[in-house]
Amino acid sequence: MDIKPFKVEEWINAHEQTAKYNISSTGVVNLTLEGLLELTGTDREAFLEELCSRRLSYGHIGGSPELLQGVCGLYRTLKPADVVPTHGAAGANHHVFYTLIEPGDRVVSIVPTYQQLYSIPEGYGADVKWLKLRKEDGFQPDLDELERLAASGTKMICIINPNNPCGSVISNEALRRVVGIARAAGAWLLCDESYRHLTQNGEWIDSAADLYEKGISTSSTSKVFSMPGLRMGWIACRDRDFVVSCLSHRDYNLVSCGNLDDTIAALALKHAGTLIERGQRVIRDNLQIVEGWVQSEPHISWVKPQGGSITLLYYDFDMNSYDFCQQLFDRTGVFVSPGDCFEMPGCFRLGYAGNTAEYLKAALDGISQFMKTLE
């Protein structure tokens, strides 16, 4: 399989361990196991005693009943049999393409997005068409253009909602039109919903898996639930034949998720409301800090994010985003990701919810100091 380098992941791998201020993180302040037990009111000694005495076997190959039930609680129509556990949302997205996409298939993907959603199907030989989001449109998809691109016979439409890296949200009304376009084309609708439940206004974001019989939702415990180190994700879909095919393919490249990871994720999902409330509080408080900073910076512009934990910030200096971000890193230790990693020049991606308010303020001050040297 010939596949393009994963731009943002390669950038992060090269810099994050030595950054003074890492504000490239795309999740909500990561939990410790101790913090999870406290948040959920779990008996610490009993939980750890059971965990420490357990044999490190495969556990439930298809996911424990507790995990599957917890995932279903995030949707309105799904049953445990509709869920396939994976290694993170990255594993979920890859597994969907591995299961469905063949050379020559038409795939339409929103761009910018997480690069998996167009580079993996392209690597499998698909005919990939981009639906480009534009700043002047508030990073909302042109659904008339999507209808034109998704001709009859299109195999899959790929979206991410809320969007990474823009922080835009496709409204429930617009999402229903996307479903109508997919249905008319006979296409699968893959929606990476890793940031679903993180919205600035608190409104419920519908899931593709609830709205459409060929809707596929992928997500994980990494972003909303602040536990990326678990590497626990899932595919959710009501099409039984697709789920069976996923399980068959899974035998070749996954077998099972981690026994201990399953247990910790199940505990978190049992208390999903508590963790979602925590995440909502962090993204709202930290976004207020970023908004005030943007308003005070003459060189910065943006489209204020509606959801998720990231945003794109545009600068007005005549330099490409790799140079801007590398010089920022070298001079201040502040680490952000170039917009060119997402096919978006002249900007950088900021993860505003991955750290404390004080840490975020110090990092933003570092960016301000760096930009003064460019004037």
MIKEMAR-727984 format. One record per residue: residue in three letters; x, y, z of N, C-alpha, C in turn. Coordinates in steps of 0.05 Angstrom, whole numbers, plus 5000, padded with zeros to 4 digits. Layout:
# MIKEMAR-727984
alaXYZXYZXYZ/...
This chain:
# MIKEMAR-727984
met501749765000500050005000501850255000/asp501450424980502950674978501250894991/ile502251015013500651215026502351455033/lys501151695032502651935037503351965066/pro505552095072506252145100504052295115/phe503552225140501452345156502652605168/lys502052825155503553075160503353165189/val501053175201500853285228502053095248/glu501752835244502852645263505852645262/glu507052675239509952685237510952945250/trp509553165246510353415259510253395290/ile508053275300507753245329509853065340/asn510352845327512352655336515152775339/ala515752965321518353085320518753305342/his516553405354516853645370515653625399/glu513653455403512053485427513653415453/gln515553235451516953155475518853365486/thr519653555469521553765478520254045479/ala517654065476516354315477516154425505/lys516554685508516054815534513154855539/tyr511654935518508854975520507554825497/asn506354595502505154435482502154495480/ile501454665461498654725457497754625429/ser498954405422498154265398496154035405/ser495953975430494253755439491353805432/thr490053595423487253635412485153525431/gly485753455455483753355473483253555496/val481853455516481353605541483253495562/val484253675579486253615599486053325608/asn488253165603488152875607487752805636/leu486152595640485652495667487852305676/thr488252295702489752075714487751855722/leu488651615727486851415736485651495763/glu487351615780486451715806484151915802/gly484552095783482552305777479952185767/leu480151975751477751845741476151715764/leu477551575781476251455804474851655822/glu476151885825474952095842472552215829/leu472752265803470452385788468052205788/thr468451945786466251755784465351655811/gly466651735832465851645859466351345863/thr468451235850469050955851470750885875/asp470150665888471750575911474550505901/arg476450665908479150635897480350365904/glu480250285929481650045938480349795925/ala477649795924476349565912476949545882/phe476949775868477449775839480349675834/leu482249785848485049715843485649425851/glu484349335873484749055881483848865859/glu481448915848480448745827482248755803/leu483148995796484749035772487448885775/cys488648915798491248805803491248495805/ser489048385812488848095815487947955789/arg487248105769486247995744488447875727/arg487947645715489747535696489747705670/leu492047745658492247905635491647745609/ser489247645608488347495585487247685564/tyr486247575542484947745522482447885532/gly481147765551478547875560476347825539/his474448005538472247975519473248055491/ile473347865473474447925446472848145432/gly470248145434468548345421467948585439/gly469248605462468648825480466848725503/ser467348815527465748725550462948835547/pro460948695559458148795559458049075570/glu459649135591459549395604460549615585/leu462749555570463749745550461749795528/leu460649585517458749615495456249765503/gln455249715528452949855538453650155542/gly456050205551456950485555457050635529/val458150505508458150635482455350695472/cys453550505475450850545465449450775479/gly450250835504449051055518449651325506/leu451551335487452251585474450551635449/tyr448851445442447151455418444251415426/arg442451455406439551435412438351175402/thr439651035383438350805371440050545372/leu442550565381444350335378444050135400/lys444649885392444749655410447649555412/pro448349405432451049295435452049155410/ala450249015396451048865371451849055349/asp451349315352452049505331454849635335/val456249545355458749675363461149485359/val463249585347465749435343468049585357/pro469049495379471349635392473849615375/thr475449835377477949855361480049995378/his482450005367484650155379484350455372/gly482950595388482550885384480750935360/ala480051195356478551275333480251245308/ala482951275311484751235288484450945278/gly484450765296484050485288481250435276/ala479250575287476550545277476350645248/asn477450885242477350995215478750805196/his481150725203482750545186481150285180/his479950185201478549925198476149955180/val474750185180472550225162473450215133/phe475650355127476650355100477650085092/tyr479049955110480149675106477849485099/thr475549525111473249355107471749405081/leu471549665074469649745052470949835026/ile473249955027474250095003476049924986/glu475449934959476949784939477949984918/pro479949894902480950074881478750164862/gly478750424856476850534837474250644850/asp473850584876471450684889471550994891/arg469251124887469051414890468651474920/val470451634931470251724959470352024959/val468452154973468452444976469052515005/ser471152685009471952755037472053055040/ile470953145063471353415071474353465076/val475353705068478053795074477854085082/pro479054175104480954025120479453825139/thr480953615146479953415164482453265174/tyr481953065190484052885198484952735174/gln487552735168488552645142487752355135/gln487252195155486351915150484051905130/leu482252105133479652085119479952125088/tyr482252215079482652215050485152065042/ser487252055058489751925049489451615050/ile488051505070487751215070486151115046/pro483751225040482351115016483951164991/glu485451394990487151434966489251224964/gly490451144988492450934988491350664979/tyr488750614984487450364975486650374946/gly487250604932486650624904483950744897/ala482650874917480050994912480451254896/asp478351334883478151594869477051794889/val478851944902478152124924477652404914/lys475352514920474652794913474452954939/trp475553204938475453374962473153574961/leu471853594984469853814988471254015006/lys472254234995474054415010472354615026/leu472954625052471654825070473255085068/arg471755315070473055575067472455745092/lys474555895099474256075122471956265118/glu471656385095469556585090466756465092/asp466556205091463956065095463655965124/gly465356045142465255945169465955655171/phe467455555151468255265150465855085150/gln463655175138461255015134461354895106/pro460554645103460754515076458654625057/asp459454655032457654735011456154485002/leu453654455011452154205007451254174978/asp451054394964450454374935452854254921/glu455254334929457754224918457953924925/leu457253864950457353584959455453414942/glu453153514936451253374920452353324892/arg453853514881455053484855457253284855/leu458953284876461153094878460252814883/ala458152784899457252514907455352404885/ala456452354862454752244841453751964848/ser451651884833450551614838452751404836/gly452851224855454951024855457251084873/thr457351324885459451404903459451204926/lys461851104934462050894954461751004982/met463051244987463051345014463451655014/ile462051775033462452065040463752065068/cys465852225071467252245097467152525108/ile466152545133466052805146467052765175/ile467552995188468352985216466753205230/asn465453145252463653335265463553295295/pro464453505310465753755302468353715287/asn469053925272471353895254474053925268/asn475853755260478653785267480053845240/pro481254085236482254275256480654525261/cys478354555248477054825248475354885273/gly474254675285472454715307469654795299/ser469054775273466354825263464554585268/val461954635269459954425274457854435252/ile457454205240455254175220452654145236/ser450754325231448254325246446754065242/asn444953995260443353755256441653775231/glu440654015224439154045199440853985175/ala443254105175445054055152445953765151/leu446353645174447153365174445053185162/arg442553255166440353105154440453125123/arg441253365113441453395084443853225074/val446053215089448353045082447352755080/val445752675099444752395099443052355073/gly441352555066439752525042441452505017/ile443652655016445452634993446852364992/ala447652265015448851995016446851775008/arg444451805017442451595011441851604981/ala441551844969441051854940443251734924/ala445751764933448051654919448451354925/gly447051254945447550974954450150944969/ala451151164981453751174993453651125023/trp455851005033456251005062456951285071/leu456151355095456951605107458651555132/leu461251605130463051575152463351845166/cys462651855191462952105207464752045231/asp467052165231468852165254467652345275/glu466752235297465352395317466952405343/ser469552415340471352415363470852645382/tyr469852875372469353115388466453165394/arg464752975386461852995391461453015422/his459553165430458953225459460653455469/leu462553565453463953805461462954035444/thr461054185454459954415440459954665458/gln460254895446460255135462457455215472/asn455455135457452655205466451254975480/gly452554745483451454525498449354365483/glu448854435457446754285442447754005434/trp445753825433446353555424446953545395/ile449153415388449853375359448953095352/asp447353075331446352805322448752645311/ser448352385312450352195302449452085275/ala451352055257450751925231449651645234/ala450551505255449551235260446651225268/asp445751435281442951445289441151535266/leu442151705248440551825228440151665203/tyr442051475197442251355171442951065173/glu441550895158442050605159444850535149/lys446050705133448850655124450750865136/gly449850975159451551165173453451025192/ile455951105191458050975208459251195225/ser459051155251460251335271462851215281/thr465051365282467451285295468051485318/ser469051375340469751555362471551405381/ser472051525405473951405424473651535451/thr475351435469475451565496477651775497/ser478851845474481252015474480652315479/lys478552425466478152705466476152795488/val473652725484471552805502472152695530/phe473152455532473452315557476352335568/ser478152475554480752555565482552315572/met482352095557484051865562485251755536/pro486851915522488051805497489851575501/gly491051555525492951335530491651055531/leu488951045534487650785533487650665506/arg487650825485487450725457484850565454/met482650665465480150525462478250685445/gly477450565423475550695404473450495395/trp471750585377469650415367468550505340/ile467350315326465750355303462850295311/ala461050475303458150425309456550455284/cys454950245278453250245254451050045257/arg448650115246446349945248446149735226/asp447949755206447849565184449249305193/arg447649095196448648845207450848715190/asp450448715163452448595145455048735148/phe455049005150457549155153458949075179/val457449065201458549005227459848725226/val458448535214459548255212462148265196/ser462148415174464548435158466848565173/cys466248765189468248895206469448695226/leu467748535238468748335257470448125244/ser469748055219471347855204474047975198/his474148225188476748355182478348395208/arg476948445229478248505255479948265265/asp479148025258480647785266483447785254/tyr483847925232486447925219488348135230/asn487248365241489048585248488748695276/leu486948575292486448685318486048475340/val484448275334483648065353481948185376/ser483248335393481648465415483048715424/cys481548875439482749115452483849025479/gly485349195492486549125518484549075540/asn485048865555483348785577483049005597/leu485249125606485149335626483949595614/asp484649645589483449885576480449865575/asp479449635568476549585567475249655594/thr476449565615475249605642475249895649/ile477450035644477550325651475650485633/ala475550415608473650555590470750515597/ala470150265605467350205613466550365637/leu468450395656467850565680467350855672/ala469050965654468651235645465951275631/leu465251085613462751115598460351075615/lys460550925637458350895655457651165668/his459651335670459351605682459751815660/ala458851755636459451935613458552225618/gly456152245630455052515635456952685652/thr458152565672460052715690462452805674/leu463552625658465952695643465352895621/ile463052875608462353065587461953345600/glu460753355623460353615636463153735642/arg464953575651467753675656468953785631/gly468753635609469853715583468653975573/gln465953995576464554245567465554485583/arg465954445608466954665625469754765617/val471454575612474254645604474254785577/ile472854685557472954815531471755095531/arg469655135547468455405548470255595562/asp471355515585473055695601475555775585/asn476855575573479255625558478855775532/leu476555735519475955885495475656175501/gln474556245524474256525531477056665532/ile478956515542481756615544482756665515/val482456475498483356505470481956725456/glu479356755460477856965447478857245455/gly479257275481480357535490483057595478/trp484757385476487457415464487257485434/val485457345419485157405391484257695387/gln482457785403481458065400483558265405/ser485658195421487758385427490058365408/glu490058175390492358125372491658225344/pro492958445334492358545308493158365285/his494958175290495958005268494457735266/ile492457695283491057435285488157475278/ser487057285262484257265256483356975258/trp480756935260479656665263476756645256/val475756405255472856355257472456215284/lys471156345302470856245329469655965328/pro470955775341469955495340467355465354/gln465655285344463055225357463254965374/gly465254805368465454555383468254445382/gly468654215395471254095396473054245415/ser475654195412477654315430479954445415/ile479554495389481654605372480554835355/thr482354995344481555205326483855275308/leu483255395285485255495267485555795271/leu488055895274488656175277490256265254/tyr489356475240490656585216492356825224/tyr494756835213496657065217496957215191/asp497957465192498157625168501057675160/phe502957505169505757525161506157365135/asp508157465119508657335094510657105098/met509756885109511456645113509656405115/asn510656175105509055935105508755835134/ser506755665138506055585165508155405178/tyr509555255162511755085174513955265185/asp514655475170516755655180515755805205/phe513255905204512156045227512255875252/cys511255635249511055455273513855365282/gln515655315264518355225272519855455286/gln519655695275521055915288519755985315/leu517155965317515855995342516855795363/phe517055555355518055335372520955385380/asp522655455361525555495367526055725385/arg524455945383524956185398523556185425/thr521356055427519656075452519055805465/gly519355585451518555325461515555275459/val514055465447511155425443510755255419/phe509155045422508754845401505854835392/val505454915366502854895353503354745326/ser501254685312501454535287500854705262/pro502554685242502254845217499554785203/gly498354995193495854955177496354795153/asp498854805142499454655118499354355123/cys499454265148498953985154496153895147/phe494354095144491554045138490654165111/glu492654225094492154355068490954635072/met491654765094490655035100493055225105/pro494055365085496355535089495655795105/gly497755915116497456175129496156175156/cys496255945170494955915196496255695211/phe495455665236496355445253494055335270/arg494255085277492254965294493054985323/leu491155085339491555115368489654925383/gly490854765401489154605419488854755445/tyr486554865450486155045473485154915498/ala484554665498483254535521485054325534/gly487454285524489054065534490654135559/asn490554385568492154475591490554655609/thr491754735632490454915650490255195638/ala488655365650488355635641490955785643/glu492455745664494955895668497055805647/tyr497155555641498955455621498255575594/leu495655575587494755685561495455975559/lys495056125580495656415579498656465574/ala500356305587503256335584504056265555/ala502756055543503455985516502556205496/leu500156315500499256525483500956775485/asp501956835509503757055512506357005497/gly507256755496509656685480509156735451/ile506856675440506156725412506257025407/ser505057185425505057475423507957585421/gln509657495439512357585439513857515413/phe513257275403514557195378513557375355/met510957425353509957585331511057875332/lys511657975355512858245357515558255343/thr516958035343519558025329519258015299/leu516857955289516457935260515358195249/glu514658385265513458635256515558805240/
